[in-house]
Amino acid sequence: MNTIAGTIDRPLTLDPKKQAPMKPSTTEPAGSAIPDFTTVGASDLRQNRTREMQLQPEALARAHMHERLHQAEQERRAVSLAAARRMQRRAERASMRARRALAIAVMQ
């Protein structure tokens, strides 16, 4: 077994229950440590983070559906435009036939 003691950066084990407990410092008087500001409101911050993480799939699905609806609308417009152009060409051909028929009737 390894007899070398672990350090803070590289503990012997990653399980906090198996790590050596922290002993109070003998060089500093009791209660002289500065309060840890990161723990103030940490549970609220963690709660917000988990709520945001839970809502991320919904937001992603909503964005995906918005994109799909946008693509479908673009396809509908493209199909409608193609149909309108076909009908316009058909109407132009019918108009040319009518003009030709009228010209032939006037010439006779």
Steps between C-alpha positions, in 0.01 A plus 500: 500500500612853435635674812535844339239742634275669249485874442202733464541502122566127475332311785560130542131437446227708344238376745461780760393251771830312470715815504663618821289754688625858509656588833477852640815702455712557810661816360175692448263595780157341488244696299759707309418357161314723255144384430457307180299725267451231238267303725262793556202435274675201340192281534290766324759525224513123470120483492486760221765312308313172522172671404671654197653166412160332528347762271776478239344202314168686485669811364691288249182323389319834473781644284502183287123519445526871416767418239289214357193727475712766329630242248147370436375855440785562255417175316132598481595839356732337246229253389245780480738717295574212260126437453437871441775511235356191327154660490648827372678318212179310421302828497763663275480210252119520500523876440740449207264237348206740535698783335605272217143381449378862499768606252410211270129588523568869417723415204235286329 
